[in-house]
């Protein structure tokens, strides 16, 4: 059984090192959950944070709250990064506003978990769009700028379900997160000579209430798309999203290493 009584205290440990002061970081999927945690941590470190999300209300609220709580410059861009051209438009807007892009963190995902043969064609397309294509297009959009800067940091959120054989994760984890892990590895080798690093963090289940909001329900968690409460008992205990967000600051090397 999962420990339903465990709740993390969000942002109890403050980050005040200013390691990312003046750097521009895009957090894709930053409107809630792990993305919002990462955006907050980066802002605490002095970064200019761009929250990118499909949900306008959550993107607006996250950028407002993060900016107010940290004092850092925070803005947002609303759009579906899986659609052709949208990520390119987002990058153009960020460059117009801030002149550079130092980091991209891809956390956006769609939590659709069903028996494989229960997926309709539309469900499969939606799951792949919002679990793989969005990350792929976001990476593709920022890489030319990072190459011209000869500096960039990309961190993608993978997962462990595809390695452990979790049931109901064929699209979300098997094809989606598994594809992200492979994409990260191959791009890392391709772009290292340009001063660009790519890393992939693959957490297990997370207790997303640590993002500091009352509603951190991720897209796709509707009951018809997910296992029943009884079926969920096979899942391992949850991890807190707050330490994972802090971990990303160390996974992606400090901007001070730039030559």
Beta strands, then each sheet from edge to edge (+ up, - down):
strand 1: 24-28
strand 2: 48-53
strand 3: 74-78
strand 4: 103-106
strand 5: 152-157
strand 6: 196-201
strand 7: 206-207
strand 8: 239-240
sheet 1: 3+ 2+ 1+ 4+ 5+ 6+
sheet 2: 7+ 8+
end
